């Protein structure tokens, strides 16, 4: 029941982290839930959060529970957030559940920002090189070709090629779009999971996401199978999502979680071993928290390496493009001087 909201109004990880963090702090201070929501509504800088919290207050005032009020807003709140809060509410530990949700969405938002910041520089550099080629091809090189035409000679091949590339940028955009569609058909995920550094980032992100989800849900008292179902959707990778679905089927058949993880053939040995220790000791939530920290750190290290490699590589790439364009400008000038000398 979306109500006042549509799918586009779903709260971002940063919004959910803010809401959960504030809720944890205020509940721990002894404020009743409705009063907490009033304070959060005043403090929120996001209109989405303000509208959502306002409606939460209204629904709770009508006699609904907090988790039921979250569900009434449809897709605004993710299933994980709702289930963590529902478990905390049922156990009388809403502040503790809010703390887990704040950690989960805080780390998710932080990782998203790191990936975005690592992509900014290469994207800007590639965009600059694209604009440079278009500018040279559309404005500068045609002038030179017209001079050559007046002299009755033909410009060098390189000059003509760069001029054509600049004029035919729309063709480049078309072929890039076709390549993108073909890649989507082939599955970008498959390509990423086969590239050295990107594979480590993607695997670390998926395993960290699954572990964080399970830690948050199991720590709040959500049953294992329900937690795995939500973790399957939260993995962000089809391969791992399908593996978690197989694990769910095995667990329902009476197998242990650690043996089911091993049978899936996707989860690495350290992941299965730590899960086995947590299962034996009765502290699965703590085990998955450790796994989330380990694989999150692994993904972050790989991301830093990727950024360290991509920046000089993109600079060299742009330097090569600019060099070719500049050379294509000077080449006809040399030919022009030769023609005038003769």
C-alpha positions in Angstrom: 0.0 0.0 0.0 2.1 2.9 -1.2 -0.3 5.6 0.0 1.4 9.0 -0.2 4.5 7.4 -1.6 5.6 5.8 -4.9 8.5 3.5 -5.6 10.7 6.5 -6.3 10.2 7.7 -2.7 12.0 4.7 -1.2 14.3 5.9 1.5 18.0 5.8 0.7 20.5 4.0 2.9 21.7 7.3 4.3 18.1 8.2 5.2 17.6 4.8 6.9 20.9 5.1 8.7 19.9 8.6 10.0 16.5 7.4 11.1 17.8 4.3 12.9 20.6 6.1 14.5 18.4 8.9 15.9 15.8 6.3 17.0 18.4 4.3 18.9 19.8 7.4 20.6 16.4 8.8 21.6 14.9 5.4 22.8 18.1 4.8 24.8 17.5 8.2 26.5 14.1 7.0 27.7 11.8 8.9 25.4 8.6 7.1 24.3 8.4 6.1 20.6 5.9 8.8 19.5 8.0 11.5 21.1 11.1 10.1 19.4 9.4 10.3 16.0 8.4 14.0 16.7 12.0 14.9 17.4 13.3 13.0 14.3 10.7 14.7 12.1 11.9 18.1 13.3 15.6 17.2 12.8 15.3 15.5 9.4 16.8 17.5 6.5 15.2 15.2 3.9 11.6 15.8 2.8 11.2 12.0 2.2 12.1 11.3 5.8 9.9 14.1 7.1 6.9 12.8 5.1 7.5 9.2 6.1 8.0 10.0 9.9 4.8 12.1 9.8 2.8 9.2 8.5 4.4 6.8 11.0 3.2 9.1 13.8 -0.3 9.1 12.3 -0.5 5.3 11.9 0.9 4.6 15.4 -1.6 7.1 16.8 -4.4 5.1 15.2 -3.3 2.0 17.2 -0.9 0.3 14.8 2.4 -1.1 16.0 5.7 0.5 14.8 6.5 -2.4 12.5 3.0 -2.5 11.1 3.2 1.3 10.4 6.4 0.7 8.5 4.8 -2.0 6.4 1.8 0.3 5.6 4.1 2.5 3.7 4.7 -0.2 1.1 8.1 0.0 -0.6 9.3 3.1 1.3 11.0 0.8 3.9 13.1 -2.2 2.8 12.0 -5.6 4.1 15.2 -5.9 6.1 14.6 -2.7 8.0 11.0 -3.7 8.7 11.9 -7.2 9.9 14.7 -5.9 12.2 12.4 -3.4 13.8 9.6 -5.9 14.1 11.9 -8.4 15.9 13.2 -5.6 18.2 9.6 -4.5 18.9 8.5 -8.1 19.8 11.5 -8.6 22.0 11.2 -5.3 23.8 14.7 -4.3 22.4 13.8 -1.7 19.8 16.8 0.5 20.7 19.2 -2.5 20.1 17.5 -3.3 16.8 17.7 0.3 15.7 21.5 0.3 16.5 22.0 -2.8 14.3 19.9 -1.2 11.5 22.0 2.0 11.8 25.3 0.1 11.5 24.0 -1.9 8.5 22.7 1.0 6.5 25.6 3.3 7.6 28.2 0.8 6.2 26.1 0.2 3.1 26.0 4.0 2.4 29.7 4.4 3.1 30.6 1.7 0.6 28.3 3.2 -2.0 30.0 6.6 -1.6 33.5 5.1 -1.9 32.6 3.3 -5.1 31.1 6.5 -6.5 34.1 8.6 -5.5 36.5 6.1 -7.1 34.5 6.4 -10.4 34.4 10.2 -10.6 38.0 10.8 -11.8 38.1 8.3 -14.7 34.6 9.3 -15.8 35.6 13.0 -15.9 38.9 12.2 -17.7 37.1 10.1 -20.4 34.4 12.7 -20.8 37.2 15.4 -21.3 38.9 13.3 -24.0 35.6 12.7 -25.8 34.9 16.5 -25.8 38.5 17.2 -27.0 38.1 14.9 -30.0 34.7 16.4 -30.9 36.0 19.9 -30.6 39.1 19.2 -32.8 37.1 17.3 -35.3 34.2 19.7 -35.6 35.9 23.1 -35.4 39.7 22.9 -36.0 40.5 20.1 -38.5 37.7 21.0 -41.0 39.5 24.4 -41.4 42.7 22.7 -42.3 41.0 20.3 -44.7 39.4 23.3 -46.5 42.9 24.9 -46.8 44.2 21.6 -48.3 41.3 21.5 -50.7 42.1 25.1 -51.8 45.8 24.0 -52.4 44.5 21.0 -54.4 46.1 18.4 -52.1 44.6 15.9 -49.7 45.2 16.0 -46.0 47.0 13.0 -44.4 45.0 9.9 -43.4 45.4 10.5 -39.7 44.0 14.1 -40.0 41.0 12.8 -42.0 40.4 10.0 -39.5 40.3 12.4 -36.5 38.2 14.9 -38.4 35.7 12.1 -39.2 35.7 10.8 -35.6 34.9 14.3 -34.4 32.1 14.8 -36.9 30.7 11.3 -36.4 30.5 11.4 -32.6 26.9 10.3 -32.8 28.0 7.1 -34.5 30.4 6.5 -31.6 27.5 7.1 -29.1 25.3 4.7 -31.1 27.9 1.9 -31.1 28.6 2.5 -27.4 24.8 2.0 -26.8 24.7 -1.2 -28.8 27.8 -2.5 -26.9 26.1 -1.6 -23.6 22.9 -3.5 -24.6 25.0 -6.5 -25.7 26.9 -6.5 -22.4 23.6 -6.4 -20.5 22.4 -9.4 -22.5 25.6 -11.3 -21.8 25.4 -10.1 -18.1 27.8 -7.5 -16.8 27.9 -9.5 -13.5 29.6 -12.4 -15.3 32.2 -10.1 -16.8 32.9 -8.4 -13.5 33.3 -11.7 -11.7 36.0 -12.7 -14.2 38.1 -9.5 -14.0 40.9 -9.7 -11.4 40.5 -6.6 -9.2 36.8 -6.1 -10.0 36.1 -9.7 -9.0 37.5 -9.1 -5.5 35.4 -6.0 -5.1 32.2 -7.7 -6.3 32.8 -10.8 -4.3 33.7 -8.9 -1.1 30.7 -6.6 -1.5 28.3 -9.5 -2.0 29.6 -11.5 0.9 29.8 -8.5 3.1 26.2 -7.6 2.2 24.9 -11.1 3.0 26.9 -11.3 6.2 25.7 -7.8 7.4 22.1 -8.7 6.6 22.2 -12.0 8.5 24.0 -10.4 11.4 21.4 -7.6 11.7 18.4 -10.0 11.4 19.7 -12.9 13.5 20.9 -10.5 16.1 17.4 -9.0 16.3 15.8 -12.4 16.7 14.5 -13.0 13.2 14.3 -16.8 12.3 17.2 -18.2 10.2 15.1 -19.1 7.1 13.4 -15.7 7.0 16.8 -14.0 7.5 18.3 -16.0 4.6 15.3 -15.0 2.3 16.0 -11.3 2.9 19.8 -11.8 2.6 19.2 -13.5 -0.8 17.6 -10.3 -2.1 20.2 -8.1 -0.4 23.2 -9.8 -1.9 23.2 -7.6 -5.1 24.6 -10.5 -7.2 22.6 -13.1 -9.0 25.1 -15.9 -8.5 25.1 -15.4 -4.7 21.4 -14.8 -4.6 20.8 -18.2 -6.3 23.3 -19.8 -3.9 21.4 -18.5 -0.9 18.2 -19.8 -2.3 19.8 -23.2 -2.5 21.0 -22.9 1.1 17.4 -22.0 2.2 16.1 -25.2 0.5 18.8 -27.3 2.2 18.1 -25.8 5.6 14.4 -26.4 5.2 15.3 -30.1 4.5 16.9 -30.3 7.9 20.6 -29.7 7.0 22.8 -27.4 9.0 23.6 -23.9 7.7 27.4 -24.5 7.4 27.0 -27.8 5.4 24.4 -26.1 3.2 26.8 -23.2 2.5 29.5 -25.6 1.5 27.2 -27.6 -0.8 26.2 -24.4 -2.6 29.7 -24.3 -4.2 29.8 -20.5 -4.1 30.8 -19.5 -0.6 34.6 -19.7 0.1 36.0 -22.0 2.8 36.8 -19.3 5.4 33.1 -18.1 5.1 31.8 -21.6 5.7 34.2 -22.3 8.6 33.4 -19.1 10.5 29.6 -19.8 10.0 30.2 -23.3 11.3 31.9 -22.0 14.5 29.1 -19.5 15.0 26.5 -22.3 14.5 28.2 -24.6 17.0 28.6 -21.9 19.6 25.1 -20.5 19.1 26.3 -17.1 18.1 25.6 -16.9 14.4 24.9 -13.2 14.5 28.4 -12.6 16.0 30.0 -14.9 13.4 28.3 -13.0 10.5 29.3 -9.7 12.0 33.0 -10.8 11.9 32.5 -12.0 8.3 30.9 -8.7 7.3 33.9 -6.8 8.7 36.4 -9.1 7.0 34.9 -9.1 3.5 34.0 -5.4 3.7 37.6 -4.7 4.5 38.7 -6.9 1.6 36.3 -5.1 -0.8 37.6 -1.7 0.4 41.2 -2.7 -0.1 40.5 -3.9 -3.6 38.6 -0.7 -4.3 41.6 1.4 -3.3 43.8 -0.7 -5.5 41.4 -0.2 -8.4 41.3 3.5 -7.9 45.1 3.6 -7.7 45.3 1.7 -11.0 42.5 3.4 -12.9 43.7 7.0 -12.3 47.1 6.7 -14.0 45.6 4.4 -16.7 42.9 6.9 -17.6 45.5 9.8 -17.6 47.7 7.8 -20.0 44.7 7.0 -22.2 43.7 10.6 -22.4 47.3 11.7 -23.0 47.5 9.3 -25.9 44.2 10.6 -27.4 45.3 14.2 -27.0 48.7 13.3 -28.5 47.0 11.7 -31.6 44.7 14.8 -32.0 47.6 17.3 -31.7 49.8 15.2 -34.1 46.9 15.1 -36.6 46.9 18.9 -36.5 50.6 19.4 -36.9 50.9 16.7 -39.6 48.9 18.7 -42.2 50.8 21.9 -41.3 54.1 20.1 -42.2 52.6 18.9 -45.4 51.3 22.5 -46.1 54.7 24.0 -45.6 56.2 21.3 -47.9 53.6 22.3 -50.6 54.4 26.0 -50.2 58.1 25.3 -50.4 57.6 23.5 -53.7 
